[in-house]
Amino acid sequence: MKPYSILTKIRSSKIPSPNTKKLVTFINPYSYLQARRDVELFISFDEINIDGILLVKFLQFSSVVNVQRKSFDMTSLAGNVFSCVEQERLRIYFIGSRKGVIDKAVASIQDAYPSIEVCGYRDGYFRSEQEREYTLQSIKSIDPDIVVCGMGTGFQEAFLADLRSTGWQGTGYTCGGFLHQSASGTLHYYPDWIDHYHLRWAYRIFREPKLFKRYTVDYLKFVFIFLYDVFRWRTYRRLK
């Protein structure tokens, strides 16, 4: 499968309602590069949506699709999902981040949404393949309506895809760094003015300096690779 197949998937993606049984992931310029390396995994998801204003602008400018930014955080979809879980009396499971961090994140979510039914959670690190398989089977037996997974690009997608292969039939969302960010004691990681002016990338560098390379070197690499993919994608569509 060609790397530019990601563009075709993005073009056809629409956000489902929280109680629709689908696997949903979100990509930005950094994770776009990761997705190209494992196209079949990402294409297996029902929806690929855009978390990152730069990728939104590039998709619009290149006329691939007129898409809006959607992210699993409180500036976008997370609040809607949690409200739906409360109102529809759904059961939700969280997996990701480190032990201790995930505890604080879930506590923050439960403080903000007192009626939310968290049927389980755990960190996203496994000491062996056997432990990972046991976790997959455990979640299947718990049978949550929604699973939110934040393990980092590639790992979180692989986990949700493997969970679906066990026979679990719920809605799965990847969430990137949302759980880590929520462990600070508030779900609202970004100040309103940062969100309004689309400066979330700068704020993350400020809060998490280790991400500096991602937002400089990797994003510059993305620009050239994305333009190359758009050229090949257009060529394929003309010849098809």
N, C-alpha and C positions, 0 to 999 in steps of 0.2 A: 504494500500500500504506500502511495506517495506521500511525502510530508505535507504537501499542499492540500491533502484531503481534509486536514484540520479546518481549512477555510470553508470548505463545503459544509462541514458539520456545523460550524459557527453560523453560517448563513441560514441554516434550517432550524436553529435552536430557538425554543421559546420556554420561558420559565413556567413550570407547572405549579399548580396550587400545592400547598404543603401536604395535603392528604392524597395526592396523586402518586401512584406507585412507580417511581422512577429514580434513576441515579443521576445526580446533577453535580457537575463540577464547574469551576471558575478558573479562567486563566488570565494572566497579565503578560507583559513582555518577557519577564523572566521565565514563567512557567510555559509560555509558548515555545521557548527553545527546548524545554524538557519534553513537551508533548510531541515535538517532531521526532524525538528519539524513540518514542514508544507510541506510534500513531495508532496501532490497533487497540491498545488499552484505552486511549482517550476516545477513539471513535466508538467504542463499545458503550460509552455513556449515552444516556438518552438525551441529555442536554449539556452543551458547553456554552457557558456564558462569560461575559467579559468583566473581569475585576481589574481595572487599571485604565485611567483616562487616556493615557498615551495610546494604548491599543485601540480603544474606542475611536479616537481621532484618526488613526491610521486606517482602520476599517472603513470609516466614513469617507475619508479623503480618497481612498483607492476605489471607492464605489463597490466594495465587496458586499457590504450590508450596512444599513443605517441603524446601528445598534446603540442601545443605551447601557451605561455601566450598571452591572448587577454584582453585588458582593455579599458573602455571608458575614456581615457585621451589622452593627446597629445603625450605620448610615444607609443601609439598603434593605436586605431581606431578613436578617436574623430576627428582628422584632416581629415581623409579620408571621414568621414560622412559629415563634414561641407563643404568640397570641392565639394562633390557630390551634396549637396543641392544647392550650387551656380551654378554649371555647368548644372544640370538638371532642374534648376528653380523650386525646390521644396519648400514647406512651412514647417517651423519647429516651434514647440512650446516647451517651457521649463517650468518645474514645479519642485520645490524643494527648500531646504534650507530655510532661514528666509527672511522676508521682509527687504529690504535694501541690503542684501547679494546677492539675486537673481538679483536685479537691476544692481549691479556692475558686476556680472558674465556675464550677457547678454551684457552689454556695452563692456566688454573685448572681447567677441566673435565677436561682430559687428565691433569692431576696427580691429580685425585680419582678418575678412572676410566681407569686406564692402558690397558685393553684396548679402549677405545671407538675405533671407526673413524670419524674425521672425514674425509670425502671432499672437503671444501672449506669455505671461509668467506670472507666479505668484509664491508666496512662497508655501511651502508644508505643512503648518499648517492650520488646520480647527478648527473652534470654535464649530462645531456641525456636526452631520451626514448630516443634511440638506444642510449645506454649501458644504460639500464634494460632495454630490449628484448633487448640482447645478453646481459645477465645472466640474464634469464628463459630464453633459449634455451640458455645455457651450463649452467644448473642442470638443465634438461630432459635435455640430453645426458649429464651426469654421472649422472643418474637416482638420486639418493639415496632411501633408504627413508623417511627423515624429514627435514623441513626445519623449523628453529626460526627464527622471524622476529621481530625486535624493532625496529620502526621508529616506534613510537608509534601511538596509536589512529587507525584509518582507513587510514593508509599501509600498515601491516603486513597488514591484512585485504585491501586492494586488491591488494597484491603477491601474496599467496598465491592469491587468486581468479584473478588473471591467470596465475599459474604453472599452475594447474590447467587453464586454458583453452588452454595450449600442448599439452596432452595428457599432462602429467606425472601419474602415478597413485600418489602416495605419501601419507604422513600429514603434514599441516602443522599446526604449533602456533604461534600468536602468543605472545610472551613479555613484552611490555611493556618494563619497565626491567631485566629479569633480566640481560641481557648487560652493561649498564652497571654493575650492582651486583656482578657476578662479577669485574669487572676489578680490584677492590680486592685480590685475592690469595686470597680465600676465597669459596666458594660460599654459605656460611652468612651472609647479609647481616644477618639479624635474630637478636639474642640470644634464647635459649630462653624467658626470662621475658617478653620483649616479645611473642613469638608466643603464649605461653600465655594472656596476658591480653588478647589481640587489640588490642595497641597499635601495630601495624605502621604505621598512619597517622601517629601521633605521632612514631615513630622516623624515618620518612621525612622529616617536616618538620624534625626535628633534624639529620639528615644532609644534607638537600637543601632549604634554606630557600626556594628558588625555587618550591617546591610549596605554599607557604602559602595562596595564593589558591585553588588547586584544592581544598584540604581545608576551606576556609571558605566563600567566596562560591559556588563551583560546587556544593559539596555542599548548601548551603542551597537553591539553585535546584533541585537534584535532588529534594528533598523534595516541593516543590509540584508539579513536573511529573510525578513518579512517581505521586502520589496522583490527579492528574487522569487519567493514563493508566489506572490501575486502575479508576477510575469508568467510563471509556469502554469498557474491556475487559469489565467486568461487564455493562454495558448491551448491548454487542454479543452476548455469550454468551446473555443472556436472550432477545434478539430473534431469535436464529438458529434 
